[in-house]
Amino acid sequence: MREIVIVDSGSTDDTIELIKSLIDAGWPIRLFQEPWRGYAGQKQFALDQCTQAGA
């Protein structure tokens, strides 16, 4: 697994805690907390954060 990019836009459940536990367990997750940009904007922001090209 290369990297997993997750963009959270203010979830109010236990999403962030769950993701942080996965990071602590060694998963290659990059977590970003950003305001909602709309579907296309949020997806583009996530793609812009990727550091490794897909195969």
All heavy atoms as atom14 arrays in JSON, in Angstrom:
{
  "sequence": "MREIVIVDSGSTDDTIELIKSLIDAGWPIRLFQEPWRGYAGQKQFALDQCTQAGA",
  "atom14_mask": [
    [1, 1, 1, 1, 1, 1, 1, 1, 0, 0, 0, 0, 0, 0],
    [1, 1, 1, 1, 1, 1, 1, 1, 1, 1, 1, 0, 0, 0],
    [1, 1, 1, 1, 1, 1, 1, 1, 1, 0, 0, 0, 0, 0],
    [1, 1, 1, 1, 1, 1, 1, 1, 0, 0, 0, 0, 0, 0],
    [1, 1, 1, 1, 1, 1, 1, 0, 0, 0, 0, 0, 0, 0],
    [1, 1, 1, 1, 1, 1, 1, 1, 0, 0, 0, 0, 0, 0],
    [1, 1, 1, 1, 1, 1, 1, 0, 0, 0, 0, 0, 0, 0],
    [1, 1, 1, 1, 1, 1, 1, 1, 0, 0, 0, 0, 0, 0],
    [1, 1, 1, 1, 1, 1, 0, 0, 0, 0, 0, 0, 0, 0],
    [1, 1, 1, 1, 0, 0, 0, 0, 0, 0, 0, 0, 0, 0],
    [1, 1, 1, 1, 1, 1, 0, 0, 0, 0, 0, 0, 0, 0],
    [1, 1, 1, 1, 1, 1, 1, 0, 0, 0, 0, 0, 0, 0],
    [1, 1, 1, 1, 1, 1, 1, 1, 0, 0, 0, 0, 0, 0],
    [1, 1, 1, 1, 1, 1, 1, 1, 0, 0, 0, 0, 0, 0],
    [1, 1, 1, 1, 1, 1, 1, 0, 0, 0, 0, 0, 0, 0],
    [1, 1, 1, 1, 1, 1, 1, 1, 0, 0, 0, 0, 0, 0],
    [1, 1, 1, 1, 1, 1, 1, 1, 1, 0, 0, 0, 0, 0],
    [1, 1, 1, 1, 1, 1, 1, 1, 0, 0, 0, 0, 0, 0],
    [1, 1, 1, 1, 1, 1, 1, 1, 0, 0, 0, 0, 0, 0],
    [1, 1, 1, 1, 1, 1, 1, 1, 1, 0, 0, 0, 0, 0],
    [1, 1, 1, 1, 1, 1, 0, 0, 0, 0, 0, 0, 0, 0],
    [1, 1, 1, 1, 1, 1, 1, 1, 0, 0, 0, 0, 0, 0],
    [1, 1, 1, 1, 1, 1, 1, 1, 0, 0, 0, 0, 0, 0],
    [1, 1, 1, 1, 1, 1, 1, 1, 0, 0, 0, 0, 0, 0],
    [1, 1, 1, 1, 1, 0, 0, 0, 0, 0, 0, 0, 0, 0],
    [1, 1, 1, 1, 0, 0, 0, 0, 0, 0, 0, 0, 0, 0],
    [1, 1, 1, 1, 1, 1, 1, 1, 1, 1, 1, 1, 1, 1],
    [1, 1, 1, 1, 1, 1, 1, 0, 0, 0, 0, 0, 0, 0],
    [1, 1, 1, 1, 1, 1, 1, 1, 0, 0, 0, 0, 0, 0],
    [1, 1, 1, 1, 1, 1, 1, 1, 1, 1, 1, 0, 0, 0],
    [1, 1, 1, 1, 1, 1, 1, 1, 0, 0, 0, 0, 0, 0],
    [1, 1, 1, 1, 1, 1, 1, 1, 1, 1, 1, 0, 0, 0],
    [1, 1, 1, 1, 1, 1, 1, 1, 1, 0, 0, 0, 0, 0],
    [1, 1, 1, 1, 1, 1, 1, 1, 1, 0, 0, 0, 0, 0],
    [1, 1, 1, 1, 1, 1, 1, 0, 0, 0, 0, 0, 0, 0],
    [1, 1, 1, 1, 1, 1, 1, 1, 1, 1, 1, 1, 1, 1],
    [1, 1, 1, 1, 1, 1, 1, 1, 1, 1, 1, 0, 0, 0],
    [1, 1, 1, 1, 0, 0, 0, 0, 0, 0, 0, 0, 0, 0],
    [1, 1, 1, 1, 1, 1, 1, 1, 1, 1, 1, 1, 0, 0],
    [1, 1, 1, 1, 1, 0, 0, 0, 0, 0, 0, 0, 0, 0],
    [1, 1, 1, 1, 0, 0, 0, 0, 0, 0, 0, 0, 0, 0],
    [1, 1, 1, 1, 1, 1, 1, 1, 1, 0, 0, 0, 0, 0],
    [1, 1, 1, 1, 1, 1, 1, 1, 1, 0, 0, 0, 0, 0],
    [1, 1, 1, 1, 1, 1, 1, 1, 1, 0, 0, 0, 0, 0],
    [1, 1, 1, 1, 1, 1, 1, 1, 1, 1, 1, 0, 0, 0],
    [1, 1, 1, 1, 1, 0, 0, 0, 0, 0, 0, 0, 0, 0],
    [1, 1, 1, 1, 1, 1, 1, 1, 0, 0, 0, 0, 0, 0],
    [1, 1, 1, 1, 1, 1, 1, 1, 0, 0, 0, 0, 0, 0],
    [1, 1, 1, 1, 1, 1, 1, 1, 1, 0, 0, 0, 0, 0],
    [1, 1, 1, 1, 1, 1, 0, 0, 0, 0, 0, 0, 0, 0],
    [1, 1, 1, 1, 1, 1, 1, 0, 0, 0, 0, 0, 0, 0],
    [1, 1, 1, 1, 1, 1, 1, 1, 1, 0, 0, 0, 0, 0],
    [1, 1, 1, 1, 1, 0, 0, 0, 0, 0, 0, 0, 0, 0],
    [1, 1, 1, 1, 0, 0, 0, 0, 0, 0, 0, 0, 0, 0],
    [1, 1, 1, 1, 1, 0, 0, 0, 0, 0, 0, 0, 0, 0]
  ],
  "atom14_positions": [
    [[0.84, -1.18, 0.0], [0.0, 0.0, 0.0], [0.89, 1.24, 0.0], [1.78, 1.35, 0.82], [-0.87, -0.02, 1.25], [-2.26, 0.39, 0.99], [-3.33, 0.35, 2.46], [-3.2, -1.33, 3.01], [0.0, 0.0, 0.0], [0.0, 0.0, 0.0], [0.0, 0.0, 0.0], [0.0, 0.0, 0.0], [0.0, 0.0, 0.0], [0.0, 0.0, 0.0]],
    [[0.64, 2.15, -0.88], [1.46, 3.35, -0.98], [1.0, 4.44, -0.02], [1.74, 4.85, 0.85], [1.45, 3.88, -2.4], [2.08, 2.95, -3.38], [2.07, 3.55, -4.73], [2.62, 2.61, -5.7], [2.72, 2.87, -6.97], [2.28, 4.01, -7.46], [3.22, 1.99, -7.79], [0.0, 0.0, 0.0], [0.0, 0.0, 0.0], [0.0, 0.0, 0.0]],
    [[-0.19, 4.93, -0.22], [-0.74, 5.97, 0.66], [-2.25, 6.01, 0.5], [-2.8, 5.64, -0.53], [-0.14, 7.35, 0.37], [-0.58, 7.95, -0.94], [0.03, 9.3, -1.23], [0.56, 9.96, -0.32], [-0.01, 9.71, -2.4], [0.0, 0.0, 0.0], [0.0, 0.0, 0.0], [0.0, 0.0, 0.0], [0.0, 0.0, 0.0], [0.0, 0.0, 0.0]],
    [[-2.9, 6.44, 1.56], [-4.34, 6.64, 1.55], [-4.57, 8.09, 1.96], [-4.11, 8.52, 3.02], [-5.04, 5.7, 2.56], [-4.76, 4.24, 2.21], [-6.54, 5.99, 2.6], [-5.13, 3.26, 3.3], [0.0, 0.0, 0.0], [0.0, 0.0, 0.0], [0.0, 0.0, 0.0], [0.0, 0.0, 0.0], [0.0, 0.0, 0.0], [0.0, 0.0, 0.0]],
    [[-5.23, 8.84, 1.11], [-5.51, 10.25, 1.4], [-6.98, 10.35, 1.81], [-7.87, 9.91, 1.09], [-5.23, 11.14, 0.17], [-5.67, 12.57, 0.41], [-3.74, 11.08, -0.19], [0.0, 0.0, 0.0], [0.0, 0.0, 0.0], [0.0, 0.0, 0.0], [0.0, 0.0, 0.0], [0.0, 0.0, 0.0], [0.0, 0.0, 0.0], [0.0, 0.0, 0.0]],
    [[-7.2, 10.92, 2.99], [-8.55, 11.12, 3.5], [-8.74, 12.6, 3.78], [-7.92, 13.23, 4.45], [-8.79, 10.31, 4.8], [-8.65, 8.82, 4.51], [-10.16, 10.65, 5.39], [-8.73, 7.94, 5.74], [0.0, 0.0, 0.0], [0.0, 0.0, 0.0], [0.0, 0.0, 0.0], [0.0, 0.0, 0.0], [0.0, 0.0, 0.0], [0.0, 0.0, 0.0]],
    [[-9.84, 13.16, 3.26], [-10.19, 14.55, 3.52], [-11.5, 14.56, 4.28], [-12.53, 14.09, 3.78], [-10.33, 15.35, 2.2], [-10.67, 16.8, 2.5], [-9.06, 15.25, 1.37], [0.0, 0.0, 0.0], [0.0, 0.0, 0.0], [0.0, 0.0, 0.0], [0.0, 0.0, 0.0], [0.0, 0.0, 0.0], [0.0, 0.0, 0.0], [0.0, 0.0, 0.0]],
    [[-11.45, 15.07, 5.49], [-12.64, 15.17, 6.34], [-13.1, 16.62, 6.36], [-12.29, 17.53, 6.51], [-12.32, 14.69, 7.75], [-13.54, 14.75, 8.65], [-14.34, 13.81, 8.6], [-13.69, 15.76, 9.37], [0.0, 0.0, 0.0], [0.0, 0.0, 0.0], [0.0, 0.0, 0.0], [0.0, 0.0, 0.0], [0.0, 0.0, 0.0], [0.0, 0.0, 0.0]],
    [[-14.39, 16.82, 6.22], [-14.91, 18.19, 6.18], [-15.81, 18.48, 7.38], [-16.84, 19.12, 7.25], [-15.67, 18.43, 4.88], [-16.76, 17.55, 4.78], [0.0, 0.0, 0.0], [0.0, 0.0, 0.0], [0.0, 0.0, 0.0], [0.0, 0.0, 0.0], [0.0, 0.0, 0.0], [0.0, 0.0, 0.0], [0.0, 0.0, 0.0], [0.0, 0.0, 0.0]],
    [[-15.38, 18.0, 8.54], [-16.11, 18.36, 9.75], [-17.06, 17.29, 10.24], [-18.12, 17.62, 10.78], [0.0, 0.0, 0.0], [0.0, 0.0, 0.0], [0.0, 0.0, 0.0], [0.0, 0.0, 0.0], [0.0, 0.0, 0.0], [0.0, 0.0, 0.0], [0.0, 0.0, 0.0], [0.0, 0.0, 0.0], [0.0, 0.0, 0.0], [0.0, 0.0, 0.0]],
    [[-16.72, 16.03, 10.05], [-17.6, 14.97, 10.55], [-17.78, 15.12, 12.06], [-16.9, 15.6, 12.75], [-17.03, 13.6, 10.21], [-15.76, 13.43, 10.77], [0.0, 0.0, 0.0], [0.0, 0.0, 0.0], [0.0, 0.0, 0.0], [0.0, 0.0, 0.0], [0.0, 0.0, 0.0], [0.0, 0.0, 0.0], [0.0, 0.0, 0.0], [0.0, 0.0, 0.0]],
    [[-18.93, 14.71, 12.53], [-19.24, 14.88, 13.96], [-19.36, 13.54, 14.68], [-19.73, 13.51, 15.85], [-20.56, 15.67, 14.13], [-21.61, 14.97, 13.45], [-20.42, 17.07, 13.57], [0.0, 0.0, 0.0], [0.0, 0.0, 0.0], [0.0, 0.0, 0.0], [0.0, 0.0, 0.0], [0.0, 0.0, 0.0], [0.0, 0.0, 0.0], [0.0, 0.0, 0.0]],
    [[-19.03, 12.46, 13.98], [-19.04, 11.15, 14.63], [-17.59, 10.83, 15.06], [-16.81, 11.72, 15.28], [-19.62, 10.09, 13.71], [-18.9, 10.01, 12.37], [-17.82, 10.63, 12.23], [-19.41, 9.35, 11.46], [0.0, 0.0, 0.0], [0.0, 0.0, 0.0], [0.0, 0.0, 0.0], [0.0, 0.0, 0.0], [0.0, 0.0, 0.0], [0.0, 0.0, 0.0]],
    [[-17.24, 9.58, 15.15], [-15.91, 9.2, 15.6], [-14.94, 8.95, 14.45], [-13.94, 8.24, 14.61], [-16.0, 7.93, 16.47], [-16.72, 8.18, 17.78], [-16.65, 9.32, 18.28], [-17.34, 7.25, 18.3], [0.0, 0.0, 0.0], [0.0, 0.0, 0.0], [0.0, 0.0, 0.0], [0.0, 0.0, 0.0], [0.0, 0.0, 0.0], [0.0, 0.0, 0.0]],
    [[-15.21, 9.54, 13.3], [-14.38, 9.31, 12.12], [-12.92, 9.66, 12.38], [-12.02, 8.86, 12.09], [-14.91, 10.13, 10.93], [-16.23, 9.69, 10.62], [-14.02, 9.98, 9.71], [0.0, 0.0, 0.0], [0.0, 0.0, 0.0], [0.0, 0.0, 0.0], [0.0, 0.0, 0.0], [0.0, 0.0, 0.0], [0.0, 0.0, 0.0], [0.0, 0.0, 0.0]],
    [[-12.65, 10.83, 12.9], [-11.27, 11.28, 13.1], [-10.54, 10.37, 14.08], [-9.38, 9.99, 13.84], [-11.23, 12.75, 13.58], [-11.84, 13.68, 12.51], [-9.8, 13.18, 13.89], [-11.17, 13.63, 11.17], [0.0, 0.0, 0.0], [0.0, 0.0, 0.0], [0.0, 0.0, 0.0], [0.0, 0.0, 0.0], [0.0, 0.0, 0.0], [0.0, 0.0, 0.0]],
    [[-11.19, 9.99, 15.15], [-10.56, 9.1, 16.13], [-10.24, 7.75, 15.51], [-9.18, 7.18, 15.75], [-11.46, 8.93, 17.36], [-11.57, 10.18, 18.22], [-12.49, 11.25, 17.64], [-13.3, 10.95, 16.74], [-12.37, 12.41, 18.06], [0.0, 0.0, 0.0], [0.0, 0.0, 0.0], [0.0, 0.0, 0.0], [0.0, 0.0, 0.0], [0.0, 0.0, 0.0]],
    [[-11.15, 7.24, 14.68], [-10.92, 5.96, 14.01], [-9.72, 6.08, 13.07], [-8.84, 5.21, 13.06], [-12.17, 5.53, 13.23], [-12.0, 4.29, 12.35], [-11.66, 3.07, 13.19], [-13.24, 4.06, 11.54], [0.0, 0.0, 0.0], [0.0, 0.0, 0.0], [0.0, 0.0, 0.0], [0.0, 0.0, 0.0], [0.0, 0.0, 0.0], [0.0, 0.0, 0.0]],
    [[-9.68, 7.12, 12.28], [-8.58, 7.31, 11.34], [-7.26, 7.44, 12.09], [-6.25, 6.84, 11.7], [-8.84, 8.53, 10.44], [-10.05, 8.26, 9.54], [-7.6, 8.85, 9.59], [-10.57, 9.48, 8.83], [0.0, 0.0, 0.0], [0.0, 0.0, 0.0], [0.0, 0.0, 0.0], [0.0, 0.0, 0.0], [0.0, 0.0, 0.0], [0.0, 0.0, 0.0]],
    [[-7.25, 8.21, 13.17], [-6.02, 8.38, 13.94], [-5.55, 7.04, 14.54], [-4.35, 6.78, 14.61], [-6.2, 9.43, 15.03], [-6.25, 10.83, 14.45], [-6.41, 11.89, 15.52], [-6.42, 13.27, 14.9], [-6.6, 14.33, 15.91], [0.0, 0.0, 0.0], [0.0, 0.0, 0.0], [0.0, 0.0, 0.0], [0.0, 0.0, 0.0], [0.0, 0.0, 0.0]],
    [[-6.48, 6.18, 14.93], [-6.09, 4.87, 15.45], [-5.47, 4.02, 14.35], [-4.54, 3.25, 14.6], [-7.27, 4.16, 16.11], [-8.2, 3.71, 15.15], [0.0, 0.0, 0.0], [0.0, 0.0, 0.0], [0.0, 0.0, 0.0], [0.0, 0.0, 0.0], [0.0, 0.0, 0.0], [0.0, 0.0, 0.0], [0.0, 0.0, 0.0], [0.0, 0.0, 0.0]],
    [[-5.97, 4.15, 13.12], [-5.39, 3.42, 12.0], [-3.99, 3.95, 11.67], [-3.08, 3.18, 11.35], [-6.3, 3.5, 10.77], [-7.64, 2.78, 10.91], [-8.53, 3.1, 9.71], [-7.45, 1.29, 11.04], [0.0, 0.0, 0.0], [0.0, 0.0, 0.0], [0.0, 0.0, 0.0], [0.0, 0.0, 0.0], [0.0, 0.0, 0.0], [0.0, 0.0, 0.0]],
    [[-3.82, 5.26, 11.76], [-2.49, 5.85, 11.55], [-1.52, 5.32, 12.61], [-0.4, 4.92, 12.29], [-2.57, 7.39, 11.58], [-3.34, 7.91, 10.37], [-1.17, 8.01, 11.64], [-3.71, 9.38, 10.43], [0.0, 0.0, 0.0], [0.0, 0.0, 0.0], [0.0, 0.0, 0.0], [0.0, 0.0, 0.0], [0.0, 0.0, 0.0], [0.0, 0.0, 0.0]],
    [[-1.97, 5.3, 13.86], [-1.13, 4.79, 14.95], [-0.77, 3.32, 14.75], [0.29, 2.87, 15.18], [-1.82, 4.98, 16.3], [-1.92, 6.44, 16.71], [-1.2, 7.29, 16.13], [-2.74, 6.74, 17.6], [0.0, 0.0, 0.0], [0.0, 0.0, 0.0], [0.0, 0.0, 0.0], [0.0, 0.0, 0.0], [0.0, 0.0, 0.0], [0.0, 0.0, 0.0]],
    [[-1.65, 2.59, 14.07], [-1.42, 1.17, 13.81], [-0.5, 0.95, 12.6], [-0.19, -0.19, 12.27], [-2.74, 0.44, 13.6], [0.0, 0.0, 0.0], [0.0, 0.0, 0.0], [0.0, 0.0, 0.0], [0.0, 0.0, 0.0], [0.0, 0.0, 0.0], [0.0, 0.0, 0.0], [0.0, 0.0, 0.0], [0.0, 0.0, 0.0], [0.0, 0.0, 0.0]],
    [[-0.1, 2.03, 11.96], [0.85, 1.92, 10.86], [0.29, 2.02, 9.46], [1.02, 1.85, 8.49], [0.0, 0.0, 0.0], [0.0, 0.0, 0.0], [0.0, 0.0, 0.0], [0.0, 0.0, 0.0], [0.0, 0.0, 0.0], [0.0, 0.0, 0.0], [0.0, 0.0, 0.0], [0.0, 0.0, 0.0], [0.0, 0.0, 0.0], [0.0, 0.0, 0.0]],
    [[-0.99, 2.3, 9.33], [-1.56, 2.47, 7.99], [-0.98, 3.74, 7.36], [-0.81, 4.76, 8.05], [-3.08, 2.59, 8.08], [-3.76, 1.29, 8.33], [-3.73, 0.56, 9.48], [-4.55, 0.56, 7.41], [-4.46, -0.58, 9.34], [-4.98, -0.61, 8.08], [-4.94, 0.77, 6.11], [-5.78, -1.55, 7.45], [-5.75, -0.17, 5.49], [-6.16, -1.32, 6.17]],
    [[-0.71, 3.72, 6.06], [-0.12, 4.88, 5.39], [-1.17, 5.93, 5.02], [-1.42, 6.23, 3.85], [0.52, 4.27, 4.15], [-0.4, 3.12, 3.82], [-0.82, 2.57, 5.17], [0.0, 0.0, 0.0], [0.0, 0.0, 0.0], [0.0, 0.0, 0.0], [0.0, 0.0, 0.0], [0.0, 0.0, 0.0], [0.0, 0.0, 0.0], [0.0, 0.0, 0.0]],
    [[-1.8, 6.49, 6.03], [-2.9, 7.44, 5.83], [-2.39, 8.86, 6.02], [-1.68, 9.17, 6.97], [-4.04, 7.16, 6.83], [-4.64, 5.79, 6.56], [-5.11, 8.26, 6.73], [-5.66, 5.34, 7.6], [0.0, 0.0, 0.0], [0.0, 0.0, 0.0], [0.0, 0.0, 0.0], [0.0, 0.0, 0.0], [0.0, 0.0, 0.0], [0.0, 0.0, 0.0]],
    [[-2.81, 9.72, 5.1], [-2.57, 11.16, 5.21], [-3.95, 11.79, 5.4], [-4.79, 11.73, 4.51], [-1.88, 11.69, 3.96], [-0.51, 10.99, 3.77], [0.26, 11.5, 2.59], [0.51, 12.91, 2.75], [0.36, 13.81, 1.77], [-0.03, 13.44, 0.57], [0.6, 15.09, 1.99], [0.0, 0.0, 0.0], [0.0, 0.0, 0.0], [0.0, 0.0, 0.0]],
    [[-4.18, 12.36, 6.57], [-5.48, 12.93, 6.94], [-5.45, 14.44, 6.83], [-4.54, 15.09, 7.36], [-5.83, 12.52, 8.37], [-7.06, 13.17, 8.99], [-8.33, 12.81, 8.22], [-7.18, 12.78, 10.46], [0.0, 0.0, 0.0], [0.0, 0.0, 0.0], [0.0, 0.0, 0.0], [0.0, 0.0, 0.0], [0.0, 0.0, 0.0], [0.0, 0.0, 0.0]],
    [[-6.44, 14.98, 6.16], [-6.59, 16.42, 6.02], [-7.99, 16.8, 6.51], [-8.96, 16.13, 6.18], [-6.43, 16.87, 4.56], [-5.08, 16.55, 4.01], [-4.84, 15.34, 3.38], [-4.04, 17.45, 4.13], [-3.59, 15.02, 2.87], [-2.78, 17.15, 3.63], [-2.56, 15.93, 3.0], [0.0, 0.0, 0.0], [0.0, 0.0, 0.0], [0.0, 0.0, 0.0]],
    [[-8.07, 17.86, 7.27], [-9.36, 18.39, 7.71], [-9.53, 19.75, 7.03], [-8.8, 20.69, 7.32], [-9.4, 18.49, 9.23], [-9.38, 17.1, 9.87], [-9.38, 17.16, 11.37], [-8.34, 17.3, 11.98], [-10.56, 17.06, 11.95], [0.0, 0.0, 0.0], [0.0, 0.0, 0.0], [0.0, 0.0, 0.0], [0.0, 0.0, 0.0], [0.0, 0.0, 0.0]],
    [[-10.49, 19.79, 6.13], [-10.72, 20.97, 5.3], [-12.2, 21.3, 5.25], [-13.03, 20.41, 5.33], [-10.25, 20.69, 3.86], [-8.76, 20.63, 3.68], [-8.12, 21.99, 3.8], [-8.65, 22.97, 3.25], [-7.06, 22.07, 4.45], [0.0, 0.0, 0.0], [0.0, 0.0, 0.0], [0.0, 0.0, 0.0], [0.0, 0.0, 0.0], [0.0, 0.0, 0.0]],
    [[-12.54, 22.56, 5.1], [-13.95, 22.91, 4.92], [-14.49, 22.3, 3.63], [-13.74, 22.02, 2.7], [-13.95, 24.44, 4.84], [-12.54, 24.87, 4.77], [-11.66, 23.72, 5.06], [0.0, 0.0, 0.0], [0.0, 0.0, 0.0], [0.0, 0.0, 0.0], [0.0, 0.0, 0.0], [0.0, 0.0, 0.0], [0.0, 0.0, 0.0], [0.0, 0.0, 0.0]],
    [[-15.79, 22.05, 3.58], [-16.44, 21.46, 2.43], [-16.31, 22.39, 1.23], [-16.64, 23.57, 1.29], [-17.9, 21.19, 2.74], [-18.66, 20.57, 1.62], [-19.7, 21.14, 0.95], [-18.45, 19.28, 1.05], [-20.16, 20.28, -0.01], [-19.4, 19.11, 0.02], [-17.56, 18.25, 1.29], [-19.48, 17.97, -0.76], [-17.65, 17.1, 0.53], [-18.59, 16.98, -0.49]],
    [[-15.83, 21.85, 0.11], [-15.6, 22.61, -1.11], [-16.58, 22.2, -2.22], [-16.39, 22.59, -3.36], [-14.18, 22.35, -1.61], [-13.11, 22.69, -0.63], [-11.8, 21.98, -0.97], [-10.78, 22.26, 0.0], [-9.79, 23.12, -0.19], [-9.67, 23.76, -1.34], [-8.9, 23.34, 0.75], [0.0, 0.0, 0.0], [0.0, 0.0, 0.0], [0.0, 0.0, 0.0]],
    [[-17.54, 21.36, -1.89], [-18.4, 20.76, -2.91], [-17.74, 19.48, -3.38], [-16.56, 19.24, -3.14], [0.0, 0.0, 0.0], [0.0, 0.0, 0.0], [0.0, 0.0, 0.0], [0.0, 0.0, 0.0], [0.0, 0.0, 0.0], [0.0, 0.0, 0.0], [0.0, 0.0, 0.0], [0.0, 0.0, 0.0], [0.0, 0.0, 0.0], [0.0, 0.0, 0.0]],
    [[-18.52, 18.62, -4.04], [-17.99, 17.3, -4.43], [-16.75, 17.41, -5.31], [-15.73, 16.78, -5.04], [-19.08, 16.47, -5.12], [-20.18, 16.06, -4.18], [-21.41, 16.69, -4.2], [-19.97, 15.05, -3.24], [-22.42, 16.33, -3.33], [-20.96, 14.68, -2.36], [-22.19, 15.32, -2.41], [-23.18, 14.97, -1.53], [0.0, 0.0, 0.0], [0.0, 0.0, 0.0]],
    [[-16.84, 18.19, -6.36], [-15.71, 18.29, -7.28], [-14.5, 18.94, -6.6], [-13.37, 18.48, -6.75], [-16.11, 19.08, -8.52], [0.0, 0.0, 0.0], [0.0, 0.0, 0.0], [0.0, 0.0, 0.0], [0.0, 0.0, 0.0], [0.0, 0.0, 0.0], [0.0, 0.0, 0.0], [0.0, 0.0, 0.0], [0.0, 0.0, 0.0], [0.0, 0.0, 0.0]],
    [[-14.74, 20.0, -5.84], [-13.65, 20.69, -5.16], [-12.96, 19.83, -4.12], [-11.73, 19.84, -3.98], [0.0, 0.0, 0.0], [0.0, 0.0, 0.0], [0.0, 0.0, 0.0], [0.0, 0.0, 0.0], [0.0, 0.0, 0.0], [0.0, 0.0, 0.0], [0.0, 0.0, 0.0], [0.0, 0.0, 0.0], [0.0, 0.0, 0.0], [0.0, 0.0, 0.0]],
    [[-13.76, 19.06, -3.38], [-13.2, 18.18, -2.34], [-12.36, 17.07, -2.99], [-11.27, 16.76, -2.52], [-14.34, 17.59, -1.51], [-13.92, 17.18, -0.13], [-13.75, 18.37, 0.81], [-13.66, 19.51, 0.4], [-13.71, 18.09, 2.08], [0.0, 0.0, 0.0], [0.0, 0.0, 0.0], [0.0, 0.0, 0.0], [0.0, 0.0, 0.0], [0.0, 0.0, 0.0]],
    [[-12.88, 16.5, -4.06], [-12.14, 15.44, -4.75], [-10.85, 15.99, -5.34], [-9.79, 15.36, -5.24], [-13.01, 14.83, -5.85], [-12.34, 13.71, -6.59], [-13.27, 13.08, -7.61], [-12.58, 11.97, -8.38], [-13.48, 11.37, -9.37], [0.0, 0.0, 0.0], [0.0, 0.0, 0.0], [0.0, 0.0, 0.0], [0.0, 0.0, 0.0], [0.0, 0.0, 0.0]],
    [[-10.89, 17.17, -5.93], [-9.69, 17.76, -6.5], [-8.66, 18.07, -5.42], [-7.46, 17.86, -5.6], [-10.0, 19.02, -7.31], [-8.81, 19.55, -8.07], [-8.28, 18.54, -9.07], [-9.03, 18.04, -9.91], [-7.0, 18.23, -9.0], [0.0, 0.0, 0.0], [0.0, 0.0, 0.0], [0.0, 0.0, 0.0], [0.0, 0.0, 0.0], [0.0, 0.0, 0.0]],
    [[-9.13, 18.57, -4.26], [-8.21, 18.83, -3.16], [-7.5, 17.53, -2.75], [-6.3, 17.51, -2.55], [-8.95, 19.42, -1.95], [-8.06, 19.6, -0.75], [-7.26, 20.73, -0.65], [-8.0, 18.64, 0.25], [-6.41, 20.89, 0.43], [-7.17, 18.8, 1.33], [-6.36, 19.93, 1.44], [0.0, 0.0, 0.0], [0.0, 0.0, 0.0], [0.0, 0.0, 0.0]],
    [[-8.26, 16.45, -2.63], [-7.67, 15.16, -2.25], [-6.65, 14.71, -3.3], [-5.54, 14.27, -2.94], [-8.77, 14.11, -2.09], [0.0, 0.0, 0.0], [0.0, 0.0, 0.0], [0.0, 0.0, 0.0], [0.0, 0.0, 0.0], [0.0, 0.0, 0.0], [0.0, 0.0, 0.0], [0.0, 0.0, 0.0], [0.0, 0.0, 0.0], [0.0, 0.0, 0.0]],
    [[-6.99, 14.82, -4.56], [-6.05, 14.44, -5.62], [-4.78, 15.28, -5.57], [-3.68, 14.77, -5.78], [-6.72, 14.57, -6.99], [-7.79, 13.52, -7.3], [-8.52, 13.89, -8.59], [-7.17, 12.15, -7.42], [0.0, 0.0, 0.0], [0.0, 0.0, 0.0], [0.0, 0.0, 0.0], [0.0, 0.0, 0.0], [0.0, 0.0, 0.0], [0.0, 0.0, 0.0]],
    [[-4.93, 16.55, -5.27], [-3.76, 17.45, -5.19], [-2.83, 17.06, -4.04], [-1.64, 17.41, -4.06], [-4.21, 18.9, -5.03], [-4.86, 19.45, -6.29], [-4.7, 18.85, -7.37], [-5.56, 20.49, -6.16], [0.0, 0.0, 0.0], [0.0, 0.0, 0.0], [0.0, 0.0, 0.0], [0.0, 0.0, 0.0], [0.0, 0.0, 0.0], [0.0, 0.0, 0.0]],
    [[-3.35, 16.37, -3.03], [-2.52, 15.98, -1.88], [-1.75, 14.68, -2.14], [-0.83, 14.35, -1.39], [-3.38, 15.81, -0.61], [-4.22, 17.03, -0.26], [-3.48, 18.33, -0.38], [-2.42, 18.51, 0.22], [-4.02, 19.26, -1.15], [0.0, 0.0, 0.0], [0.0, 0.0, 0.0], [0.0, 0.0, 0.0], [0.0, 0.0, 0.0], [0.0, 0.0, 0.0]],
    [[-2.12, 13.95, -3.16], [-1.46, 12.67, -3.45], [-0.02, 12.92, -3.87], [0.27, 13.81, -4.66], [-2.19, 11.95, -4.57], [-3.86, 11.42, -4.11], [0.0, 0.0, 0.0], [0.0, 0.0, 0.0], [0.0, 0.0, 0.0], [0.0, 0.0, 0.0], [0.0, 0.0, 0.0], [0.0, 0.0, 0.0], [0.0, 0.0, 0.0], [0.0, 0.0, 0.0]],
    [[0.87, 12.11, -3.3], [2.29, 12.26, -3.6], [2.82, 11.13, -4.47], [3.97, 11.17, -4.9], [3.13, 12.31, -2.3], [2.97, 11.08, -1.59], [2.69, 13.47, -1.43], [0.0, 0.0, 0.0], [0.0, 0.0, 0.0], [0.0, 0.0, 0.0], [0.0, 0.0, 0.0], [0.0, 0.0, 0.0], [0.0, 0.0, 0.0], [0.0, 0.0, 0.0]],
    [[2.02, 10.11, -4.71], [2.49, 8.96, -5.48], [1.5, 8.67, -6.6], [0.3, 8.64, -6.39], [2.61, 7.74, -4.57], [3.57, 7.99, -3.43], [3.7, 6.8, -2.52], [3.48, 5.67, -2.93], [4.06, 7.04, -1.28], [0.0, 0.0, 0.0], [0.0, 0.0, 0.0], [0.0, 0.0, 0.0], [0.0, 0.0, 0.0], [0.0, 0.0, 0.0]],
    [[2.05, 8.45, -7.78], [1.2, 8.16, -8.94], [0.65, 6.75, -8.85], [1.31, 5.85, -8.35], [2.01, 8.33, -10.23], [0.0, 0.0, 0.0], [0.0, 0.0, 0.0], [0.0, 0.0, 0.0], [0.0, 0.0, 0.0], [0.0, 0.0, 0.0], [0.0, 0.0, 0.0], [0.0, 0.0, 0.0], [0.0, 0.0, 0.0], [0.0, 0.0, 0.0]],
    [[-0.55, 6.57, -9.32], [-1.16, 5.24, -9.34], [-0.53, 4.38, -10.43], [0.06, 4.86, -11.36], [0.0, 0.0, 0.0], [0.0, 0.0, 0.0], [0.0, 0.0, 0.0], [0.0, 0.0, 0.0], [0.0, 0.0, 0.0], [0.0, 0.0, 0.0], [0.0, 0.0, 0.0], [0.0, 0.0, 0.0], [0.0, 0.0, 0.0], [0.0, 0.0, 0.0]],
    [[-0.7, 3.09, -10.25], [-0.12, 2.16, -11.24], [-1.19, 1.67, -12.18], [-2.35, 1.66, -11.91], [0.51, 0.98, -10.53], [0.0, 0.0, 0.0], [0.0, 0.0, 0.0], [0.0, 0.0, 0.0], [0.0, 0.0, 0.0], [0.0, 0.0, 0.0], [0.0, 0.0, 0.0], [0.0, 0.0, 0.0], [0.0, 0.0, 0.0], [0.0, 0.0, 0.0]]
  ]
}
